[in-house]
Amino acid sequence: MSPGRARLKALAATLASVPITLFGLTLVTFFIGRVMPIDPVIAIVGDRAPQDVVERTRLELGLDQPLPVQFVRYLGQLLHGDLGRSVMTSNTVTRDIANFFPATFELATVAIILAVLIGVPLGVWAASRQGRAVDQAVRLFSLSGHSIPVFVLGLVSLLVFYAKLGWLPGPGRQNVAYQDMIDVHTGMLTIDAALAGEWDVFWDAVAHLAQPAGVLAFFSLAYIARMTRAFMLAELRSEYVTTARAKGLSGFRIVWGHAFPNVAVPLVTVVFLTYAGLLEGAVLTETIFSWPGLGQYLTVSLMNADMNAVLGATLVVGLIYVVLNLLSDLLYRLLDPRVR
């Protein structure tokens, strides 16, 4: 088989796995949602509704049918882009997700940018000075990033920077004085404010974004720094690095010109999967900072037994993971000739 046909076959197999994965995710989430000790009909009509109203609503929703029949109907709705209607907001779940997801996207994107810009150089720096004070400090920093609970760091951040020092605003996404001042185009306040030229709104949005993005960036960059250090240590022990040192090349050129390009290939997967984890909605962070994103929407929906919203948001999270994992796999193949 020619290399071109082999690559096309591998790409086709990867793409074919996407609908299979999504189907499995839909199957699992649907049946978990149906077997949970939560009656969606009671969530809609209330626990004091007459029994005839409850039964009529159950018939209208098709919940009197066997689970396989309900699942087939749900699949048909999904194929038409219908995720159902939210009990909590009375909107379609698709519309709710479109309203809440931009806030999570803005938060996650800022966090991953900060994590990569800080975490990658830290990991490279630590690996190039293995065993020294810098390496020990980066390892301690990475360990703290995995050890401190996110809700503790979030609450401490609010206590110090908001309550005590007053440097940053409190929970929420913007000051109430600036609400509804700009037209919504992207759903991301910083972008919409900049497009409208409302710089007061822009800087207020940046100030509100600083704490939750900083908390998420801390945990993400700790992981990225640790993985970068591990990848770099493996490369710096390679024979080609020993040869480069024997030729008298500078340490900077060896690290960044020879070793780091090889590290960047597996690091792509780490960054993409970390970003996917942030995009799924950092539930605790969004709850602590009252950030109106997908994570908070999913949490509130679950607490209110809004199963259509829970299933819809879960499917979106799964789709994000599948798409970003697919993109990372494709980039891996493009960047690494050995895989090709």
JOJOHU-V726009 format. One record per residue. N is the residue number from 1. RES is the residue in three letters. SS is DSSP state (a for helix, b for strand, c for the rest). PHI is phi in radians with two decimals (NA if undefined). OMEGA is omega in whole degrees, 0 to 359 (* if undefined). Layout:
<<N/RES/SS/PHI/OMEGA> <N/RES/SS/PHI/OMEGA>>
This chain:
<<1/MET/c/NA/181> <2/SER/c/-1.20/179> <3/PRO/a/-1.03/180> <4/GLY/a/-1.11/179> <5/ARG/a/-1.17/178> <6/ALA/a/-1.12/179> <7/ARG/a/-1.16/179> <8/LEU/a/-1.13/179> <9/LYS/a/-1.15/179> <10/ALA/a/-1.16/179> <11/LEU/a/-1.15/179> <12/ALA/a/-1.12/178> <13/ALA/a/-1.13/179> <14/THR/a/-1.15/180> <15/LEU/a/-1.16/180> <16/ALA/a/-1.18/180> <17/SER/a/-1.29/183> <18/VAL/a/-1.13/180> <19/PRO/a/-1.11/178> <20/ILE/a/-1.15/179> <21/THR/a/-1.10/180> <22/LEU/a/-1.14/177> <23/PHE/a/-1.11/178> <24/GLY/a/-1.09/178> <25/LEU/a/-1.13/179> <26/THR/a/-1.08/180> <27/LEU/a/-1.06/183> <28/VAL/a/-1.17/183> <29/THR/a/-1.13/181> <30/PHE/a/-1.13/184> <31/PHE/a/-1.25/174> <32/ILE/a/-1.12/179> <33/GLY/a/-1.12/181> <34/ARG/a/-1.46/182> <35/VAL/a/-1.62/177> <36/MET/c/-1.13/181> <37/PRO/c/-1.32/179> <38/ILE/c/-2.29/179> <39/ASP/c/-1.60/180> <40/PRO/a/-1.10/179> <41/VAL/a/-1.19/178> <42/ILE/a/-1.10/178> <43/ALA/a/-1.12/182> <44/ILE/a/-1.46/188> <45/VAL/a/-1.64/182> <46/GLY/c/1.65/184> <47/ASP/c/-1.38/178> <48/ARG/c/-1.86/180> <49/ALA/c/-1.24/177> <50/PRO/c/-1.04/184> <51/GLN/a/-1.12/180> <52/ASP/a/-1.16/177> <53/VAL/a/-1.18/179> <54/VAL/a/-1.08/182> <55/GLU/a/-1.18/179> <56/ARG/a/-1.12/178> <57/THR/a/-1.13/179> <58/ARG/a/-1.10/178> <59/LEU/a/-1.17/181> <60/GLU/a/-1.13/180> <61/LEU/a/-1.46/180> <62/GLY/c/1.32/182> <63/LEU/c/-1.39/175> <64/ASP/c/-1.48/181> <65/GLN/c/-1.42/175> <66/PRO/c/-1.07/183> <67/LEU/a/-1.02/178> <68/PRO/a/-1.06/178> <69/VAL/a/-1.16/178> <70/GLN/a/-1.08/181> <71/PHE/a/-1.16/179> <72/VAL/a/-1.09/177> <73/ARG/a/-1.09/180> <74/TYR/a/-1.14/177> <75/LEU/a/-1.08/177> <76/GLY/a/-1.07/177> <77/GLN/a/-1.12/181> <78/LEU/a/-1.10/180> <79/LEU/a/-1.11/176> <80/HIS/c/-1.70/179> <81/GLY/c/1.30/183> <82/ASP/c/-1.81/178> <83/LEU/c/-1.69/181> <84/GLY/c/1.58/182> <85/ARG/b/-2.03/180> <86/SER/c/-1.38/176> <87/VAL/c/-1.24/186> <88/MET/c/-1.24/185> <89/THR/c/-1.89/183> <90/SER/c/1.16/175> <91/ASN/c/-1.71/171> <92/THR/b/-1.18/180> <93/VAL/a/-1.10/178> <94/THR/a/-1.04/179> <95/ARG/a/-1.18/179> <96/ASP/a/-1.08/181> <97/ILE/a/-1.12/177> <98/ALA/a/-1.11/179> <99/ASN/a/-1.41/186> <100/PHE/a/-1.58/186> <101/PHE/a/-1.15/180> <102/PRO/a/-0.98/178> <103/ALA/a/-1.13/177> <104/THR/a/-1.17/179> <105/PHE/a/-1.08/178> <106/GLU/a/-1.09/181> <107/LEU/a/-1.12/183> <108/ALA/a/-1.17/182> <109/THR/a/-1.16/177> <110/VAL/a/-1.09/181> <111/ALA/a/-1.12/183> <112/ILE/a/-1.25/177> <113/ILE/a/-1.11/178> <114/LEU/a/-1.09/182> <115/ALA/a/-1.11/181> <116/VAL/a/-1.24/182> <117/LEU/a/-1.12/180> <118/ILE/a/-1.71/187> <119/GLY/a/-1.20/181> <120/VAL/a/-1.14/177> <121/PRO/a/-1.04/178> <122/LEU/a/-1.07/180> <123/GLY/a/-1.12/179> <124/VAL/a/-1.15/180> <125/TRP/a/-1.06/181> <126/ALA/a/-1.13/182> <127/ALA/a/-1.15/181> <128/SER/a/-1.27/177> <129/ARG/c/-2.21/184> <130/GLN/c/-1.00/177> <131/GLY/c/1.51/180> <132/ARG/c/-1.53/183> <133/ALA/a/-1.08/180> <134/VAL/a/-1.09/179> <135/ASP/a/-1.09/179> <136/GLN/a/-1.12/180> <137/ALA/a/-1.16/180> <138/VAL/a/-1.16/178> <139/ARG/a/-1.14/177> <140/LEU/a/-1.14/178> <141/PHE/a/-1.11/179> <142/SER/a/-1.13/179> <143/LEU/a/-1.14/179> <144/SER/a/-1.14/178> <145/GLY/a/-1.13/179> <146/HIS/a/-1.65/187> <147/SER/a/-1.75/183> <148/ILE/c/-1.36/178> <149/PRO/c/-1.07/184> <150/VAL/a/-1.12/181> <151/PHE/a/-1.22/177> <152/VAL/a/-1.18/180> <153/LEU/a/-1.12/179> <154/GLY/a/-1.12/180> <155/LEU/a/-1.17/177> <156/VAL/a/-1.13/178> <157/SER/a/-1.07/177> <158/LEU/a/-1.12/181> <159/LEU/a/-1.13/186> <160/VAL/a/-1.40/190> <161/PHE/a/-1.46/180> <162/TYR/a/-1.82/187> <163/ALA/a/-1.32/186> <164/LYS/a/-1.54/186> <165/LEU/c/-1.51/181> <166/GLY/c/1.19/181> <167/TRP/c/-1.34/185> <168/LEU/c/-2.23/179> <169/PRO/c/-1.22/183> <170/GLY/c/-1.44/181> <171/PRO/c/-1.08/181> <172/GLY/c/1.90/184> <173/ARG/c/-1.83/177> <174/GLN/c/-2.83/177> <175/ASN/c/-1.17/182> <176/VAL/a/-1.08/180> <177/ALA/a/-1.19/183> <178/TYR/a/-1.80/182> <179/GLN/c/-1.15/177> <180/ASP/c/1.08/178> <181/MET/c/-1.52/183> <182/ILE/c/-2.20/176> <183/ASP/c/-1.35/181> <184/VAL/c/-1.52/177> <185/HIS/c/-2.02/181> <186/THR/c/-1.81/185> <187/GLY/c/1.51/177> <188/MET/c/-1.72/189> <189/LEU/a/-1.07/182> <190/THR/a/-1.11/180> <191/ILE/a/-1.21/181> <192/ASP/a/-1.11/179> <193/ALA/a/-1.16/178> <194/ALA/a/-1.17/178> <195/LEU/a/-1.13/180> <196/ALA/a/-1.43/181> <197/GLY/c/1.30/179> <198/GLU/c/-1.63/188> <199/TRP/a/-1.31/174> <200/ASP/a/-1.13/178> <201/VAL/a/-1.16/181> <202/PHE/a/-1.06/183> <203/TRP/a/-1.21/175> <204/ASP/a/-1.17/178> <205/ALA/a/-1.14/178> <206/VAL/a/-1.10/180> <207/ALA/a/-1.11/178> <208/HIS/a/-1.20/182> <209/LEU/a/-1.34/190> <210/ALA/a/-1.04/185> <211/GLN/a/-1.21/180> <212/PRO/a/-1.10/178> <213/ALA/a/-1.17/178> <214/GLY/a/-1.14/179> <215/VAL/a/-1.12/179> <216/LEU/a/-1.15/180> <217/ALA/a/-1.10/180> <218/PHE/a/-1.04/181> <219/PHE/a/-1.21/181> <220/SER/a/-1.23/182> <221/LEU/a/-1.22/176> <222/ALA/a/-1.09/179> <223/TYR/a/-1.22/181> <224/ILE/a/-1.12/179> <225/ALA/a/-1.10/180> <226/ARG/a/-1.14/180> <227/MET/a/-1.21/178> <228/THR/a/-1.08/178> <229/ARG/a/-1.05/180> <230/ALA/a/-1.10/179> <231/PHE/a/-1.11/182> <232/MET/a/-1.17/178> <233/LEU/a/-1.05/178> <234/ALA/a/-1.11/181> <235/GLU/a/-1.25/183> <236/LEU/a/-1.21/175> <237/ARG/c/-1.59/184> <238/SER/c/-1.28/182> <239/GLU/a/-1.18/182> <240/TYR/a/-1.17/176> <241/VAL/a/-1.23/177> <242/THR/a/-1.06/178> <243/THR/a/-1.13/179> <244/ALA/a/-1.10/178> <245/ARG/a/-1.19/179> <246/ALA/a/-1.13/178> <247/LYS/c/-1.39/177> <248/GLY/c/1.55/178> <249/LEU/c/-1.19/180> <250/SER/c/-1.22/180> <251/GLY/a/-1.06/180> <252/PHE/a/-1.09/181> <253/ARG/a/-1.20/180> <254/ILE/a/-1.15/184> <255/VAL/a/-1.20/187> <256/TRP/a/-1.57/182> <257/GLY/a/-1.59/184> <258/HIS/a/-2.01/185> <259/ALA/a/-1.39/187> <260/PHE/a/-1.11/177> <261/PRO/a/-0.98/177> <262/ASN/a/-1.31/177> <263/VAL/a/-1.26/184> <264/ALA/a/-1.05/183> <265/VAL/a/-1.17/178> <266/PRO/a/-1.21/180> <267/LEU/a/-1.19/177> <268/VAL/a/-1.04/179> <269/THR/a/-1.09/179> <270/VAL/a/-1.06/182> <271/VAL/a/-1.17/181> <272/PHE/a/-1.12/181> <273/LEU/a/-1.23/174> <274/THR/a/-1.14/178> <275/TYR/a/-1.10/177> <276/ALA/a/-1.09/177> <277/GLY/a/-1.09/178> <278/LEU/a/-1.28/182> <279/LEU/a/-1.23/180> <280/GLU/c/-1.19/180> <281/GLY/c/1.79/178> <282/ALA/c/-1.28/192> <283/VAL/a/-1.02/183> <284/LEU/a/-1.15/181> <285/THR/a/-1.11/180> <286/GLU/a/-1.18/178> <287/THR/a/-1.23/182> <288/ILE/a/-1.11/184> <289/PHE/c/-1.68/180> <290/SER/c/0.88/182> <291/TRP/c/-1.55/187> <292/PRO/c/-1.35/181> <293/GLY/c/-1.95/184> <294/LEU/a/-1.15/180> <295/GLY/a/-1.12/178> <296/GLN/a/-1.18/178> <297/TYR/a/-1.06/180> <298/LEU/a/-1.14/180> <299/THR/a/-1.14/181> <300/VAL/a/-1.12/179> <301/SER/a/-1.11/180> <302/LEU/a/-1.15/180> <303/MET/a/-1.19/180> <304/ASN/c/-1.74/178> <305/ALA/c/0.99/179> <306/ASP/c/-1.56/191> <307/MET/a/-1.22/176> <308/ASN/a/-1.05/179> <309/ALA/a/-1.16/180> <310/VAL/a/-1.11/180> <311/LEU/a/-1.13/180> <312/GLY/a/-1.09/180> <313/ALA/a/-1.15/178> <314/THR/a/-1.12/178> <315/LEU/a/-1.13/178> <316/VAL/a/-1.12/177> <317/VAL/a/-1.06/178> <318/GLY/a/-1.08/179> <319/LEU/a/-1.11/178> <320/ILE/a/-1.05/179> <321/TYR/a/-1.07/182> <322/VAL/a/-1.12/182> <323/VAL/a/-1.14/181> <324/LEU/a/-1.19/176> <325/ASN/a/-1.15/177> <326/LEU/a/-1.15/179> <327/LEU/a/-1.10/179> <328/SER/a/-1.13/178> <329/ASP/a/-1.15/179> <330/LEU/a/-1.15/178> <331/LEU/a/-1.13/178> <332/TYR/a/-1.03/180> <333/ARG/a/-1.19/180> <334/LEU/a/-1.27/185> <335/LEU/a/-1.46/184> <336/ASP/c/-1.89/181> <337/PRO/c/-1.12/180> <338/ARG/c/-1.16/178> <339/VAL/c/-1.22/179> <340/ARG/c/-1.09/*>>
